[in-house]
Amino acid sequence: EAQVTQNPRYLITVTGKKLTVTCSQNMNHEYMSWYRQDPGLGLRQIYYSMNVEVTDKGDVPEGYKVSRKEKRNFPLILESPSPNQTSLYFCASSLSPAGPASQETQYFGPGTRLLVL
Amino acid sequence: AQKITQTQPGMFVQEKEAVTLDCTYDTSDPSYGLFWYKQPSSGEMIFLIYQGSYDQQNATEGRYSLNFQKARKSANLVISASQLGDSAMYFCAMREANTGNQFYFGTGTSLTVIP
């Protein structure tokens, strides 16, 4: 089944304790992205990647790191989480960042709810 | 300036009626894509419909259609014959080619379908 998977789905942690949220897709997609969703703010892009070893900052990259060593994986790293990073996080992927709808439509993972105490 | 503006935080519609969800966008890029996503209470993001900036015709997908008015920079979603299962949050989004293909989402509209 074609899908984007994220782990963990739920995470409670404490301030300053490094954590990684994994994201994997099995569709051979080039474009991968991380978003955070907060009430009243919609989704905001954190980082995105056009292909392996190519990453770019989105609107809210502060406090986050990413890497794209393999096409299928795009982990999100919080080196020193803070309470303002408590949020719902989504990973998404698309075949290509631009082109016909069939190529650039993003498919989302199920989301990761993070609580930083 | 906001790239995507959704001015309706909440909307109500009677079952079987049509409803329009508003979306305006701000870009100077001639090449862009516009998307609508649905987020039910279960939380997943479901793609609904896409419109490319060079598409001549309005996009349609089943009961969903996108009213694309390029000069007004609006991309309203029209849902015909509303069903109870349409109750959800709806997000408008845009991808700009010249910013390196960054995506921008609006703040969403919560739609409630009344029986």
Interface residues (C-beta under 8 A of the other chain):
Chain A: Y31 S33 Y35 G40 L41 G42 L43 R44 Q45 Y48 M50 D56 G58 D59 L88 F90 A92 P97 A98 P100 A101 E104 T105 Q106 Y107 F108 P110 G111
Chain B: I4 Q6 S31 G33 F35 Y37 G43 E44 M45 F47 Y50 G52 A59 F91 A93 R95 A97 G100 N101 Q102 F103 Y104 F105 G106 T107 G108
